[in-house]
């Protein structure tokens, strides 16, 4: 079993799609180990997306991720990192496969509904960013 981080972004939370996305993830075999709803500060968003600081979209990404509540999720299943990325679909919903979360719920390459860790190492670090060790103890 492997764990990964997903974040329901402000666009999907604000549009009332959180329940549908959670149900979709569970139907795909993910166990929700931990979940919370929060509103990122600018400093938190800057720290989380530090890896993108020099990219041209960094400022708009930070602004978007602080524009409303988000829902970080700790998810578990076999091959969780790779499988979540398949379930999410391509970053740009125009390119996303039918039935993927981004095809179903994203509206643009920037407002793309969900974040998912891109490697097991980043999943570990990203989970620690949002959840304490106690919150990640499976039932």
N, C-alpha and C positions, 0 to 999 in steps of 0.2 A: 504494500500500500504506500501511496505517496500523497503528500499534501501540496496544495498550491493556493495562491491568493487570487481571488477575483474581487473586483470593485464594481458595484453597480454605480454608474456615474450619475451626475446631477440630472442629465436629460432623461434617463430611464426612471430614476426615482421620482422626479418631478412630474413625469407623464403618467405615473401610477402603474408602471410596468413591473415593479419589483416582484410582486407575487407571481406573475406569469413567468418571469425569468427564473425565480427560485424553483418553481414547479418544473420547468424545462430542465434545469440542472439536475434535480432529483430524478427525473425520468431518464436522464442520461447516466444514472448510476453514481452520481456524486453524493457523498454524505456531507451535510453541512455541520462542521465541527464547531464553528464559532461564527457569530454574526453580530454586527452592531450598526447603528445608524448614527452618523455624525456629520458635522459641518467643518470641513478643513479650514484652518487659518491659512493665510498667505504663506507664512513661514513653514507650516507643515507641508503644504503642496510643493513649495520650493525644495524642501529637503527630500521629499519622496521622489520628485522628478529631477533631482540633481544631475543624474546621468545625461539629461537632455539640455542642460544649461546653455550650451553653445549652439544649439540648433535653432533655426529661425522660428519654430512654432512654440518654443518654451514659454514665452510670455503669455500667449493666448491659451496654452494648456493650463498654466497655473490659474489664470483668470477663470477659465471654464470650470476647473475642478474645485474652485472656491465659490462658485456661483449658486450653489444649493447643496442640500444634503446628499451624502453618498452612503453606500452600504458596503463596507469591506466584509468579505466572507473567507473563512478558512474552509477549503474543500478537500475531501479525501476520496481516493479511489485508486485503482491500479493505473499507472501511467498518467496521473492526474494533470501534470503540466502540459504534455503534448495533447492529450485528449481535450482538455479545456480549450486550447487554442483552435482545435478543429471545430468544436461546438460553437465557439464564438464566431468564427468566420473571418474573412479578410478584414483588415482595418477599414477599408472603404466599403461601405455597404453595397455600392454598385457592383463591386467585384466579389462580394460574399456569396457563397453557395446558398441555394434555396434551403430553408429550414434552419439555417444558422441564426444565432441570436442577433447578430448584426444585421442580417437580411430582414429579420422580423421586426427589430426595434430601433435600429440606428437611423439617423436622418442624414448624416454626412460623415466625411472622414474625421472631422473634429468632434462631432457629437455622436460618438459611436457606441453608446450604451454601456459598454463593459470593458474593464481592463482585466488581463490575465497575465500572470508571471510568464516569462519567456524561457526560463531554465530552472532546474531544481535548485541551483545556488541562489538565484534571484528570488525564487519562491520562499526559501528559508529566510532571507533578509527582509523581504517584503512582509511576510507574516509577522516577524518580530517588530516591524515598524508599527503595525496596527493592533497586535494582540500580545498580552502578557503571557508568560509561560503557563500560568494558572488557567487562563482562558482557553488554551490549546490542549488541555487534557481531555482526551476523548471519554465519552461516557461508557 
